[in-house]
Each structure stands twice: as C-alpha cells, then as structure tokens.
Amino acid sequence: LASNSTVKIFNLAAHWVTSLPTTTGQTTWNLTNDHGEQVASGYYFYVVTTHDAKQTQTGKFAIIH
C-alpha cells in the first residue's frame, strides 16, 4: 500500500463498512465496522485510494468465522 492512503471496505450490497488509514504503507483490520460491531462472514470489497486520489486499487475478499 502507498503511504498515507485509505482503505475503504464495503459489503456485498455495496454498503460502506469501515475505513482504514495507512501511514506506513500497511494497515490491519480487527473485523469490526465503524460502530465496533463484528462483521458477518461473507464477501467484501475494498478500495485503496492514495491521499492525492491519483491512484486507486480495488479487490475483493471473503471472511469466514
């Protein structure tokens, strides 16, 4: 990940779940939404955007509890 980028996570219905800042080129996620609730098993999408919004990376992943 680029330094000072943001990772936004969405569920399969395209509802925003959380945003994770990256200051050193990496981040971790504790599998909770922005309300502190654990997210459900399922498919999720991510969008990584650099701080100047010049680069964007997208992808998908699955969570299985």
Number of C-alpha atoms within 10 A of each C-alpha: 16 15 13 15 23 24 20 17 22 18 17 12 9 10 11 16 18 18 17 16 18 19 13 11 12 15 13 8 9 8 15 13 17 12 8 10 9 11 14 13 11 12 14 19 19 20 15 22 20 17 14 8 10 7 11 12 11 12 10 13 9 10 11 7 7
